[in-house]
Amino acid sequence: MPRAPASEDDEMRDLSCDQSVDLLDMYVEGTLSPEMRADMQRHLGGCADCLALAEQYERLPRTEEVEQRLRATVAAARRWRH
């Protein structure tokens, strides 16, 4: 479980795998804030499982069918982590 933020600026500094999976699509699409992107990169630097998932996600072409499969995969990963 992630620690409680000490301040608004410190929010989500230690991402869990669940949080990283939730943010994966925005990370790959480049829509995270610079702070959240840094948090995600820090997590990926220390978590081989999430890094492998991110790398797979980045390599896939973007079609509607692929997007649906990715969402299903991410949903399955969320269930698996719980």
N, C-alpha and C positions, 0 to 999 in steps of 0.2 A: 504494500500500500504506500502511495507517495506521501511524503511528509507535508504537513500543512505549510502554506506559504508564510514567510515571515512578514512580507509586505506585498503590495500589489505588484511591484517591480520584480519580486522574487517568485511569482506564481509559476508553478509547473517546471521548476528547474530540474527536478529529478523525475523524469518520466518513467512510468511503469511500462511493461510490455503491452498491457491493455491500452494505455493511452497512446503509445506509439502506433499500434495497429489502427486505432481510431483516426490518427492523423496521417496515416500513410498516403492516402490519395492526395491530400493537400500538399504534403511534402514533395511528392514526385511531380505534381503539377506546378510547384513553385508558388503556392498561394499562402503559405504560412508567413507570419510576421518574422522579421529577422531574429527576434529573440526566441520564438518557438522553433524556428529552423535550427538555431544553434543548440537548443535543448534536444531536438530530435537527432542531430548529428552526434551529440555527446552520447545519447542512448545507443545509437547504432554503432558507435565506436566501441561499446562495451558489451553488446549483445549480438552474438553470431546468428541467432535464430531470426531476430528482427532485421538484421542486415541482409540476410539471405532473402527474406521475403521482399524487402525493398528493392534489392537488385533484380529479382524476378519481375517485379511490378514494372520497374523502369525499362526492361527489355521488351515488353510486350507492345505490339502495335495497338493503337487506339481505334477500335471499332465498337459499335453498340454491343455486339455479341461478346467481345472481350471484356468490355466494361461490366456487363452482367455477370460474367464468370468471375471477374476480379472481386466484385461486391460479394458474391457467394463465397469465395475463398476467404475474404476478410471476415465475413460473418462466421464462417466455420472456425477460423483462427480465434476469434473472440470467444466462441463457445468452448473451444478446447482449452483456452487459458483459464477459464473460470473453474 
